[in-house]
Amino acid sequence: MPNKRNAVGSPSRAMGKKRRTTSRTGGKKVQPEEIAQKKDGADRRRSAKKTKEVGHVVAEVPEENTDISSVGEVQKPSSRSRPVANQNSNTDLEHLSQVADYIVNQGVSKNTQKSYNLALSKLCTFRSSYKLKQDWPVPVNDLLNFIAFLSVQGLSGGTISSYISGVSYHHKIQGIQDTTKFFIIGKALEGIKRIQGGKRNDIRAPITVQLLSDMISCLDKVCKNKYEAALFSAVFSVAFFGLLRVGEITTSKSKSVINGSNLTISDILVRRKVLELRVRWSKTDQKGKSVTLLIAENGKNYCPVRLINEYLKVRPTCNNTDLFIHYTGMPLTRYQFSSILEKALHFLRISKGHFRSHSFRIGGATELARQGVSEEVIMRLGRWKSHAYSRYIRLQFF
């Protein structure tokens, strides 16, 4: 490895025989000249410099006997320069390792990381319970017993498969043999699904337009004040007509900081009869390409354009840029969304039954299908990448 004295821009590079340099702008050869200067009344001798004309830039290269303090600090080599010996090289390499880990982690969404880490935690707990070694790669017999353990606990085939996928990820990220890909493991997962009778039915019920209207009408009696009623009226309406996932409009826990996956105040534009809504992140858009939804007014009590306008008039000005916030400035959480939904249903004397926060998205898609909207438009509005949207269409409830 070259030392500092041999590096580009170091004093030793300036020693030796004078060479002619060629201008990049015309091929003109220029003879370098030496300049010697003396400072009156000073004992210190300012060293000579070589100047080279390179295009329109004049680069100064100090001689070996140059007093660095007299000409300023020597420019540090760029990332494309030859490597220079550095006493802090170990520290720099440690920093690069941290950056590399961060880059790799960004290749997986936060929710997927949580799922993979949960799978690892479950596996570690299982092996500790049965006094098994925490070996990697995980022995095939350990994986088979882990699958059986999860099945006995009553987990669905889909959940068990997701845990095994998490274990697979931890094998791959370590660069070791992935024992989850063994033939017998695949057959065990297939056997679980056959035993359970294939996919379980999605029993979540859709919110209908009539139910949406009734819930919005009662929010002033359910919520603790008028501001909260305006907040949840806007949230419920936008969730329904925007076919939004609850994770796109709420935070997972109470935080005063901006969550990059949430709608912000800058993501919404209210025109006279149309609401423009930009969804920057979603389950199927982890790279943040974003999509803009256009939601038209409908003149009903659940009209999203009118309800958003009324909410924005009373929304407090604060540092939190999340679109939906409480009057204190705290963001709306997933738990609070589900809690008000449950309270509204209870007030209307409707059993919560199979109504969930996702029922707004299901109901919005079903309402579009009921109106005869084409499959392509429904898929685009709901940000579906496949015909999986069809599982959300439940016309029997309308």
N, C-alpha and C positions, 0 to 999 in steps of 0.2 A: 504493500500500500504506500503510495507516495506520501512523504512527510510534508510539513507545512512549508518548508523552504523550497520544495520542488513544485508546489501547487501553482495553478494559474493565478497570476497577480502577485505572487510572493517575490521578495527581493531577489532571490537567486535567478529568477527567470529574466531579470533585466541585465545580468552580467553577460560578458562574452563579446564576441565579435559583432560589430554593428552590421545590421542587414537592411537591405532595401525592402521597402514595403510597397505594395501595389494598391492603388485606390480601387474600390469596388465600383466607382461610378464612371470610370473612363479608362481604366487600365493604365493610368498615368503613374509612373514610378516616382516616389518621393524619397529623398535622402534625409533620414532623421538627423536632427541637430541637437547638440548638447548645450545646455544653458547652465551657466554657473553664476550664482549671485552671492554677494557678500553683504552682510548687514553692518552698517557703520556703528562703531562703538561696542559691538558684541563679540564675544569670544567664540560663540557658536557658529559653525560654518554650515550654511544651508547647502544640501547636496544637490548634485546635478540630477536632471530629469531627462527622460527620453520622451518625445512626443511623437505619436503616430497618427496620421490623418486617415480616418476610416470613414469614407463617405462624408457626411456632414458632422460626424462626431469626432471630437478630439479626445483621445484616451491618453492619460498620463500614467506612465509606468515608472515607479521610483527605483533608483539604483540601490544596490545593496547597502551602501553607506548612507542612505537617506535617513534623515531624522524624521520619523513618522509624525511626530507632533507638529512639525512645521508644514506639513502638506495635508493634514486631515487624516481621518481614519481610513485604513485600507478597506476597500469594498469586500464584503463577504461573498464567497462563491455562491452562485445560484444553484437551484436543484439540478441543473443540467451540467454544472461544472464537474471537474474531477473531484473525487472525494478528498477531503482534507482531514488529517488526524485531529481528533477532538477529544479533550479530556472527558467531556460529558457524553461520549458516544453511547455508553451503556444507558444513561438516562434517556437519551434521544430514542434509542431502540425500544425502551420500555414504553415511551409515549406512543411510538408507532404501533406497538402491539395493542395498546388501548384503543387507538383509532381503528385498527383493523377489526378488533372485536365489535366496536360500535357499527362499523360498516356491515359486517356480517349480520348483526342483530337487526339492522334495518331491512334486511331481505325477507323478514318474516313479520307479519302484522302483530300488534300487541296482543290482540285476542288469541291469535294462534300460538304465540309464545306462552301465554297463560295456560292454554290447553295442553301444550307439550310439557310444561313444567309440572302441571297437575298430574299428568301421566307418570312422570318420573317420581314424583312424591308418592303416588299410589304404589308404584313398583317397589320403592325403597321400604315403605311401610310393610308391604306384604313379605318381603324377604327378611326384614327384621323380626317380624312376628313368628316366622318359621325358622329363625336362626340360620338363614341361608347366607352365603358369602355375597358381598356386593361386587361380584365379578363383572367385568366388561371385556369382551362382548358377553351379553347375558346368555347363559346356557339355555339350550332349547327346552330342556325339561323344566327349567324355572319359568319360562314363558308359557308353556302349556299349563302348568299349575297356576300361574297368575291368571290366565284366561278362565280356568275352572273356578278360581276364587271369586272373580268378578261376577261370573254367572250365578254362583250360589248366593251372592249378595243381592241378586235380582236386577242387575244392570241389563239394559237392552243390548242387542247385538251391535247396534250403531255406536253406542257409547263405548263398548269394549273395543270395537275396531278403532275408534278415535284414540283410545289409550295406547293401543299397539302402534298406531301411527306416530304417536308422541315418542314412544320408546325407539322406534325406527329412526326418527329424527336425531335423537341423542347418539345413536350409533354412527350415523352419517357425519354429524358435525365433528365427531372425534376422529373420523377417518379410519374406522375399524369395521370389521366384517359385520354386516347387518343380519343378525340371526332371525329377525322377524320375517325375513323373506324366505325362510325355509318352507318347503312344500307342506310339511305337517302343520305348520302354524296357520297357513292359508286355509287348510282343510278344517282346522279347529274353528276358525272364525266363520267359515261357511256353515259348519255344523250348528253353531249357536243360532244363526239366522234361520236355519231350517227348523230347529226345535221350537223357536219362538214364533214361527209362522210368517216369516218375511218381515216387511216393514210394518211398524205400528201405525195405526191411523192417526192423522193429525186431527185432534178433536177440538181445536180452537175455533170458536164461533166468530163470524164476521159482525162488525158494527154496521147496522143498516142506516140509511139516511134518516129514517123516522126515529130510530134510537139516538142517533147523533143530535137531532133536533131536540128531543126530549131532555137529553143530558145537558145540553148547552142552556136550555131554559131553566134548569134547576140549579145551575152552578152558583148563582147568587145566594142560594140558601144552603149550599153545601160548603162553599169556601168561607174563610173567616172574614174576608172583607171584599170590597168592590174591585180592588186591584187584582187580587188573586182570581176572582171570577173572570176578569178581562183576560188575564194571563192564560188560564186553562181553556177558556173559550177559543182563543186564537190557536193554542197548541192542538187541541182536539180537532179543530177544523182543518188546519194545515196538515196534520198527520193523516187525516182521512183523504183529502183531495190531492195531497202530494205523494200518497202511497209511501209514506216515510217509515223507516224502521225507528224504533224508539231510541236506539243508540245514536241516531243521526240528529236528534233534537234534545237529548238530555246528556248529563254526565253520569258516570257510574257511581260517583260519590260526591258529597258536597265539597266543592273547591271554589276558590275565588279566582283561580287562574284560568286562562283560556285553554280549552281542549281543542286540539287541531281537527278533531273529527266532528265538532259541533257546528251548527249553523251560527254565523255571527251576524251582527247588525249590518255589516257591509254586504252580506249575501242576499239581501232582500231589497227589492225595488217595487214600490207600489205605484202603479199608473192609474189612470182614471177607472178602467174596468178590468184590468189585468194585474195579477200578482206575479212578479218574476222572482223565482227562487233558485238560487245556485246551491247545489249540493256538491261540496268540494271533495268529500271523502265518503266512501260507502263500503259495504262488505265486498262488492264486486269491483271497486275502484280504489285499490290500496295505493296507487301511485299518484292519486290526487289530480287526475285529468279533469274532473268535475263535469257536471251536466247542469243545464239551466232548464227549469220547469216553468211553464206558463199556465197559471191557474186563473180561469175566468170567473167573474162575479156571477152569482145566480139569483140574487134578490131575496134569498131565504134568510131565516134567522141564524143559519149556520154558514152564511156566505164568508169564505175565507178572506176576501178582499176587504170587506167592511170590518170584520173582527180584528184583522191585523192592524188596520188603520186606527181603530179604537184603542188597541193595546199600545201601539207606538206613541199615542198622544200622552199616555200616563207612564210610560216606561221611564225610569229614572236615568239620569245621565251619570255614568260612573266609569271606572277604569275597566270593568269587565265588559268585553265586547260580545259575549255570548248573546244570541238573539233573545232567548227566553230566560229571564232572570226574575227573581223575587224583588220586592221593593227595597230590600236591604242590599241588593247588588249581588247576592249569592245566586249561582246558577241552578236551574231546575234539574233535579236528579231523577233517575229512573224510578226509584222507590216512590218519590212524591207523585210522579205521573200515574203509577199504578194505584197508589193510595186514593187519589181523587177519583179515578175511574171507578174503583170499588165503592166509594162513598156515594157517587152519583147513581150507580146501579141500585144500591141499597135504598136510597131515597125514593127511587122509582118503583121500589118493591120488586125488583128483578134480581133473581138469584145470579150471583157472580158466575156460577156454572163454569162454562168453558170460555168466558170472555177474558182476554189477556190484552196486554199493551199492543201485541201484534195484530189484534183484531181490527184496528184501524186500517192497517195496510191491506189485510185480507178483504175488509169491507169495501175499501176504495177500488180495488181491482175487480171485485164482484160487481159493483155498481157500474163500472165502465163496460163490463161484458154485458150487463143487463140492458144498457143503452145501445148495444150493437157496435161498440168501438172495436176496430180490427185488432187482431193478435199483435201485429207489429207495433201498433201505437201503445198498447198496454205494456208490452215488453220494454219499450223505450221509456215510458213514463215511470215504470217501476224499477228501471235499471237492471232488468233480468237479462242474462246472457244466453239463456236456453229456454226451452219450453217448460221449465220447472214452474213457471207462473201459473200454468193450468191447474196446479194443485191448490191454488188460492181461490179459484172460481167456484163459489158455492151458492148457486142460484136457488137452491131449495130453501134458503133462509129468507128469500125476498118475495 
